[in-house]
């Protein structure tokens, strides 16, 4: 009885896990401290970028540029299209789509596929956290980089608008300048019909070149908020945000999605993300809110920032060390070569010792 009890106690003691050494405990604490400091630094960077965007969007930290224009320039004399909310693509709709569509695309790609296989597939329960935690970590990293890039795109567009001060196509309609005070001659009346007067029409005098109104001399009689908004068009912020969101989502679908299926599925999805920014830019031009140059600059700015973040920051959405792909099988070793029977017998005969006969 006593021996059985001692044996059971020994087995129980052997089944208990040994305590971690002090170095392991200190290492885990140091790792948690480093991760906390890293998260705090990233939160500080995102907060600073958000504050800079808020400052440029809702205030004027420095006076913007006031470039001049030619008298009665037809490129700036388009009719006023109305407030931004009256557009067929209002800012609230544009901002909501450029934020939600890429985020939902990454959620579907990172969580629904891997999490559906964690509980019902061949993965044992002891590895659920390891196999399901990697997609969540990747999703958080991708969303963080996407948010940073979205704010950076808006900052680049707003800074360009304030710096250049390029007038919108409807600038003269909201500015309503005093042409007589600016020295602009009145528009010449149309010549009378020669046939109605019964005489030949005199030769038309050469048209005088349009007078350039320098910066600071344009006295606008329109509402100051409308005039200030009409001077912030280059580059087009809506086109830049749309191009950034479309490029980011399209690159994610092209580079990160895996699985067998149609070869046209990923290109079709990428083109579906790339088409709305171009349509949005065309709509802005059709409504006389931006020039083609404003839209082109916005598209290049947004797509360039998205390509830089995808290729240089998140590594083309590839995570080889986080369980993103299937585990690689170990290389197969060649089978050991067996020696011939004659060589084995000869070798054993050389090493065979006979005992001395007494």
N, C-alpha and C positions, 0 to 999 in steps of 0.2 A: 504493500500500500504506500509506504513512504517513498519507495523508489519510483512508483508511478506518478505520485504527486510532484516529485522533483523533476521528472521527465516532462510532465505537462507544463510546469512553470518555465522550464527551459525552452520549450517550443513557443510558448506565448511571448517570452522575452525576445526570441529570435525573429518573430513575426513583426514586432514593433519596429517602425522606421527610426533610424538613428537621428538624433538632433543635429540641426545644421550647425556647422562651425561658425565661430564669430565672424570670420572673413566674409562668408556668404551673406550673413545678415547685414553687415556693414555695406557690402556691395549692393544689395537690394535697396537699402535706404539711399545710397548715393545715386543709384539709377533713378529712383523715384524723384529725388531732388532735381536731377538733371532734366527729367521729362517735364516736371512742373515749371522749371525755369524756361525751358524751350516753349511750352504752351503760353506762358506769360508773355514772352517776347513776341510770339506771333500775334497774340491778342492785342498787344501794344501797337504793333505795326498796322494791323487792320483798323484799330481805332483811330490812329493818326491819319490813315488814308481816308477813312470815312469823314473825319473832321475837315480835311482839306477839301473833299468833294462838297460837303455842306457849305463851306465858306464860299466856294466859287459858284455854287448853284443858287444860293438864296441871298447873296450879298455881293457887294463890289469892293473887294479888298484893295484894288488899285484902279485908277481911271483907265478906261479902255481907249483904244486908238480911235481917232476921228478922221478918217481919210476923206479927201475931197471927191468931187464928182463933176461931170460935165452938165451944163445946163440942158434940161429936158432930155437926159440920156434915156433912150427907149429901153435899155436893159434894166433900168431901175424904175420904170414907170408903169409896171403892171398893176392891176387893181388889187386892192386889199382883200385877201381871202377870208378874213375874219379871225377870231381868236383861235388859239391852238386846239381848244376843246371842240370847236366846230369842224375840225378836219375829219376825213373818213378814217384816219388812223390817229386817234387822239393820243397824247403822251401817256395817259394812264394805261391804255391798252398796250402800247409799245413797251413800256417799262415792265408791265406784268408778264408779257410773253417772253421778253429777253431774259427774265429772271427765272420763270417757272419751267419753261420748256427744256433748257439744258439740265436743270436740276432733276426734273422727273426722268429724263433720259438716263442720267447716271444712276439714279436710284433703281430703275428697272434693270439696268445692266449689271450692277454690283450686288444687289440684294436678292432679287427674285430668283435668278438662276441658281447661285450657290446655296442660298438658304433652302430652296426646295429639295436639294439633294442631301442636306446635312442630316435630316432626321429619318428619311426614308430610304437612303441608299446604303451602300456597304460600309459607310463610315461608322466605326464603333462609337458607343456613347462617350467613352473616355476622351475622344478626339473632337467632340462637337465644338467646344470652345475654340480649339486651334483652327479647325477648318472653316468655321463660320465667323471668326473674329477678323480674319484677314480682309474679306470684302468690306466689312464695316470700317476698318481703318483706312482702306483705300478710298472709300466713299467720302469719308470726312476730309481726307487730304485733297481729293479732287474738288470738292465743294469749296474748301478754303481757298485754293488757288483760283477757282472760277470767280469767287466773290472779289478777291483782290484784283483780278484782271478787269472785272466789270467796272469797279470803281476807278481803276487806273485809266480805262478807256474814256470814261466820262470826264475825268480830270484833264486828259490830253485834249479832248474836244472843247471843253470850256475854256481852257487856257489859250487854245488857238483862236477861239472866237473873240475873247477879250483882247488878245494881242493884235490881231489883224483888223478887227472892226469892219469887216467887209459888209457892204450894204446888201440887203435882200432885194429880190426882184420887185417888191412892192414898196421900196423905201420912200420914193417920192410921193406915193399916195398917202402915207402916214406922216411924212415930214411936212408936207405942204409949205415949201419954202417961198419966201417973198422974192420972186424973180426980179422985180423992178429994183428992189434994194440991193440985190446981188449983182446988178448990171447985166442981167440976161435979157437980150432983145426978145420982143414978142415974136410969136410964130408968124411967118409971112403968110398973108392971105393967098388963097388959090388964085391963079391967073384967070381972067375972064375968058369965056369961050370966044375964039376968034370968028367962028362961023356966025354966031349970033350978032356980032358987031359989024360984020360985013367987011372986015379988013384983016390983013395978015397980022399975026401975033408978033409983038416985038421980041427980040431975043431976051431970054431970061438972064438977069444978072447973076454972076457967080455967087454961089452960096457962101456965106461967111463961116469960117470954122467955129464950132461950138466953143463957148467960153468955159474954161475950167474954173470951178469954184474951189479955192484951196481949203485946207482943213482949218476949222475954227471960224470961218466966215459964213458957213451955212447956218442961217437962223431959221429953225424949224418952228412952225406955228402949231404943229400937232401935239398930241398928248405925249409927255416925256416917257412914260413906260412903253408905249408902242414904238416910239423912235429908238429907244435903247434896245428893245427886242429886235428891231429890224436891222440893227448893226451887229448882230451876233449870229452869223450864218455860216462862217467858214472855220473849220469843217462842219458838216452836218452831224450833229450829235446823235440824232435818231438813227441815221445810216451807220454811224460808227458802232453804236451799241448793237444794232441788228446784225452787222457783219461779225462782230466779236462773238455774239451768242451762236450764230449760225456756224461759224468756223469751229468754235470749240466743240459744239455738239456733233458736227459732222466728222471732225477728226476723232472724237471719242468713238463714234460708231464704226469708223473705218479701222481704227487701230486696236480697240479694246474688245470688241464683240468677237466671240468665238463660237464655233458650232457649224455643223454641216448643213447645207441647204442650197438655195439658189445662189448662183454667182452674181446675180443682179440685185440681191436684197440690200447689201450694204451700199453700193453706189446709188441706188434709188433713194435710200434713206438719207444719204449725205446730200444729194441734190435737193431733197425736200427741205433740208435745213438751209441750203445755200440760196434757194430761190426767193424766200420772203424779203431778205434785205435789199435785193435789187428791185423788187416790186415796190418796196417802201420808198426807196430813193426816187423811182420814177413817179410815184404819187406826190412826193414833195415837190418835184419839179413841175408837175402838171397843175398843182394848186398854187403856183407862184410863191412858194415859201423858200425855195433854195434854187441855186443855179446847179448846172450839171457838174461844174468844178467842185462845188461844196460837197455834193453827194459822192463824187469819186474820191475826194480826199478822206471823207469819213469812212468809206468802204476799205480803203487801203490801211487807214489807221487801225480800225477794229480787227481786220483780218491779220495784220502784222503782229499785233499784241497777242492774239490768240495763238498764232503759230509759234511765237517765241516761248510762251508759257508751256505749251504742249511739248515742244521739242527739247527745251532746255531746263524746265523746272520739274515737270512730272515724268520726264523720260519716256515720252510717247505712250503713256498709260501702260507701261510694262513694269511689273513687279516680280522679278524672278525669285526673290528671297522670301516672299510672304505667302507662299502657297497658292499663287494665282493660277498655276498650271498643274497638270497631272504630275505626280512624282515620277522621277526618272528611274528606270530600272538599272540596277548595278551591272557593270559590264561582265559578260560571261567569260570565265577563265577557261583556257584550253584544258582538255582532259589530260591527266598525267600519263606520260608514256610508260608503258610496261616493258620491262626488260625481257629479252628472250629467255626461254627455259634453259638453254645451254649455258648462258652467261650467269644465270642464278646458280646453277649447279656447280660451275667452276669456282665461283666466288665463295660459295659455302664450303667447298672442298679445301680451299686454301686456308680458311680460318677455322677449320675443324681440328681440335686438339684431342688427342687420345690420352687417356690416363696411363700412367706407368704401371706395368704389370710386375707385381711382386711375387 
